[in-house]
Amino acid sequence: MNSESALPRFVDLELKADGWIKKYVLHYELPDGTAYCYDSASRKGPEAYRAELEANGRGETPRADAVCVVPRTRDDKLVLIKEFRYPLNSWCIAFPAGLIDPGEEPAASIDRELREETGYALRRDVPEPLELLPQVGFSSAGFTDETIQVAFAQVEKVADATPEESELIVPFEVSISDIPRFLAENTTPISTRAQLILDGFARHRA
């Protein structure tokens, strides 16, 4: 029987492949004393990753590595993107997202990514255009340590999108009332995060 009081003990990590995304082997000791190894990936260097794992083990609140924003226009449309994702060799539907730069607050990242990927920006005519979820989430906990801060934003179009040269991104809008049809008819690969958020909007209207 599993118990929260009997957990594996983190021992050490090994960097197996360096690069923008790094591959690690994590070494644990199971509650019965057995050694156990687990493959994982992270953008962090060994010391930063080790410190994060130890902090997680102490129950400390994780810090967001990236942001994902759910932009909503004044006429009740959601702004999504269709982005070519190299690991998929395919387009993928998602919400605007991106990494938080060192020392940057999530709100600044959200505004920057919105402008770059969609040409939209936070509305200035509402007092609180941004609502962050109270807890960061993990994007794929069985594979990587990446954490995401999701936010809901009131936005308006201010310019054309200006993605980086290697980013192939096409922004588009979906009316909230049309989300059920969009989900039923879409055949383009879609991120799980976008799929669940869109489904939440659809169920809320049902």
N, C-alpha and C positions, 0 to 999 in steps of 0.2 A: 504493500500500500504506500503510495507517495505521501510525503509529509513535507510541509514547508520548513520544518525544523531540521530536516536532514537534507542538506543541499551539497552539491559538488563544491569543492574548494578550488578556487583559481590558484594555479601554481606559477605559470609563466606563459610567455608567448614567443613564437619564432617567426621572423619575417622570412617568407619563402620566395616572394617575388615583389620587387619594388616597381614603382611607377605611380601614375596619378591615382590608380586604384591598386592597393597593395593586398597581396594574399598572405594570410597568417595561418599558423597552426597554433591553436590554443591548448595548453596543457592543464588538465584538471585532475583532481583526486576525488573519486566518487565516495559516497558515505561509507562504503565497505572497505575503503582503502585502495581500490583498484585505480590504476592510472588510466586516464581517458584523454584522447586527442580529438579536436574538432576543428575543421577548416572554416575560415571566415575571411571576409574582405572588409577593408576600411580605407578611407582616404587619409586617415591619420597616420603619423609616424609611430614607431614602436613605443616611445616614451609617453606620448599623448594618449595612445590607445590603451596602454597598460594603466595609466592613471584613470582613464574613463572606466575601465572594467572594475578597478578597485573601488571607485566611487559608486558605481552601480551596485556593487556587492554590499556597500554600506547603506544603501537605500537613499542616496542623495538624488535630488531632482536633476534629471539630465538636461543639458542645454541643447537647443535646436541647432542642427547643422545646416538646415535648408528651410525654405518657406514654400507653401503651396497656397495660392489665393483663389478664392471663389468670387469672381467679380460679377456684380449685379448692376444693371443699368437702371435708370429712372423709369424706363418703360417695361420693367420686369422681364429682362432677358439676361441670360447668363453668358459670359464671354469665355469661350474655350479656345484651345489651340489644337491644330493637327500638326504634329511634329514628326519629322523623319528621325527614327531612333536607330542608331547604328547597331546595337546589340540584337535588334529584331530584324534588321534589313527591311523595314516597313514603316509606313506612317503609323502613328499612334495618337489617339485622342486623349487629351488630358486638360487639366487646368494649368494656368501659368505657374511656373515654379522655378526655383533656382537656389544656389548655395548662398549662405550668409557669409559675407566677407569678414576677415578677422577684425574684431572690434566694432562690428556693425550691429545695430539693433534690428530685430525682425521687421519693424515698421519701415525702416529705410530700405531693406532688401525687397520688401513687398512693392514699394513704390517704384524702385528701379526695375525689377523684373516685369512689372505690369507695363511700364513704358517701353521697355526693350522688346518684349515679346508680342504685345498687342497694340501699343499706341494709346492705351487707356491710362488714366490716372485717378487717384482718389478724388472724389468730389469735394469741393471747397465750400459748398452751400449747405452742408449738413454738419452738425457739431461733432458727431462721432462716426466717421465713414468707415471705420475699421473695427472689427470684432474678432479677437483672437480666441481660439479654443483654449480652455484653461490648462490643458496638459499637452505637451509635445507627444507625438506618436512615432513609432519605429516603422520604417518603410518596409522592411523584410527581415524580421528578427531571426530567422533561421539561416540568414546568409550574411548580413552586414549590420553594423552598429548605427547606420545612418538614422538620424532623427529629423522629423518634419514638424514645423509649426504651421498648422492650417489656420487660415483667416478668411472671414467673410467680409467683402468690401463693397461699398457703394462707389461706383465709378462712372466716368464720362470719357468720351473720346476726345483726345487732345492733339494727336499727331498720327503719323504712320508708324508702324512697328519698325524697330531698328535692331533686329537680332544680329548676333555675331556671324561672321562669314561662314563658319562651319555649321551653323544652325539653320535648318530648313523648317520654318515655322509659318503656318497659315492660321491667323486668328479668325474665329467666326462666332456668331451669336446663335443661341437657341432660346426661344421663348419658353418661359417656365411652363406655360400651359401646353406646350408642344413636346415636353420632355418624354412622356410615355411613348408617343409615336417614334421619337428619335431613338430611344433605347430599343424599341421593338424592331426597327428597320435597319439600324446601324450594322454594318459588316466590317468596318475598319477596326483593327485592334484598339483596345481601350484600356487605360490604366485602371487597376482595381479601385484606387482612391476616387477617381472621377466617376466610375461606375456606381459606387456606393453613394456618393454625394448626390448624383443625379437621381438615383433611385429613391433617396430620402425625400427630395423635392417632389418626385412623382407620387409617393405614398402620402405625403402631407396634403396634397391636393385631392387625393382620392376620397 
